[in-house]
Each structure stands twice: as C-alpha cells, then as structure tokens.
Amino acid sequence: MARIGYARVSTLDQDLTVQLAALKAAGCDIVRSEKVSGSSTLGRDELRTVLAFIREGDTLVVTRVDRLARSIGDLQDIVRELRARGAGLMATEQPIDTSTAAGKAFLDMLGVFAEFETNLRRERQAEGIAKAKAAGVYKRARTVDPEAVRALIGEGKGASEIARELGIGRASVYRVLKVAPAPATENVTDPC
C-alpha cells in the first residue's frame, strides 16, 4: 500500500516546491508533478501516469482537490477510476477520505466550488476583454497567413524581413515553414 503524490500548477512560472514538500511530508513514496492547466484532464500526462500506475490499496495524495480537477465531472471521473482500481484519495489540506459517505460528500462539495471558481474566472476575463474592447485598447493576437509567408519566401525574403513586413514574430515564420515548407528556390536567403 503506497501513497502516491500528485502536484500541479497551471503555468510554467508557478512553483511546485510547497506542494512537493507537503506530499513528501504526508509520506508519499512517489510524487509526480506537472505544470499544466487543470481545467481539463486532457494533456495531463503525469496524472494519466499516476492513474495507470496506482494499485489496489494505494492512496492518491494531493494538497488540495483543485490541484487534481477544476470541474466536478473530471473530479468524479478520477474518483471513479480510483475506486475501480481499489485505491483511495486524500488531500493534505482538506479533510477528504473517499471511503466514507461524509468524505465523499465533502469531496463533491469542494469539486463544485472549484468548478464555480473556474467559471467565475472565465466570466471576469470575458468582462475584462469586453471593457478593453469598449475602451479601444483590446488587441487580438495577429493571425499568421501561411500563404503570405510562403509568397514572401518565394520572393527571396528572409524570416526577419517577412516577420517585420507581416507584423508577426520570426518564430511564427519558422512555424509556417516547419508545417509546410515552401518549395526550395535558388535565391532564398535568411539574413537572421
């Protein structure tokens, strides 16, 4: 019977140190961590690894439920998967014990609040964007026209010149070339 820790933060600039220390202090033999949004279980490879590895009698340990899932549906799916494997769930900062009715109810309530918080954040973001648009300060990210990039490459222009001319980043030019490179021409140069 092992305790397996899972730590998550949403962005690359956030720090996992506090979560990792709490999971080690909770007696986790194995700790997996990732820096990815919790709004969905998609793209969360470390979570998938933990769920595939966990065995009967093991316990998945997180610091808080919102580190595991931000929607009640995802949380319930994860808990069902743990139950099917005969494993439990524990949170170091919340009184969660999935083996009791009260613990399950508390877990569901926390999941509802995590989803509510996510929805509020989306609403605030939409309001902020609407306000910025009304004030004329909202700028959408420029979209890259792959055909325009290819045409300029065909004219012999380099990535830096194309980026300046189209008002995009050089990396965007290279991304277009990586996806579907233009046919080679003799006069293609890249002064960058």
Secondary structure as GFF3:
##gff-version 3
##sequence-region A 1 192
A	DSSP	beta_strand	3	9	.	.	.	ID=ss1
A	DSSP	alpha_helix	17	25	.	.	.	ID=ss2
A	DSSP	beta_strand	30	35	.	.	.	ID=ss3
A	DSSP	alpha_helix	45	53	.	.	.	ID=ss4
A	DSSP	beta_strand	59	62	.	.	.	ID=ss5
A	DSSP	three_ten_helix	65	67	.	.	.	ID=ss6
A	DSSP	alpha_helix	72	84	.	.	.	ID=ss7
A	DSSP	beta_strand	88	91	.	.	.	ID=ss8
A	DSSP	alpha_helix	101	134	.	.	.	ID=ss9
A	DSSP	alpha_helix	146	154	.	.	.	ID=ss10
A	DSSP	alpha_helix	159	166	.	.	.	ID=ss11
A	DSSP	alpha_helix	170	179	.	.	.	ID=ss12
###
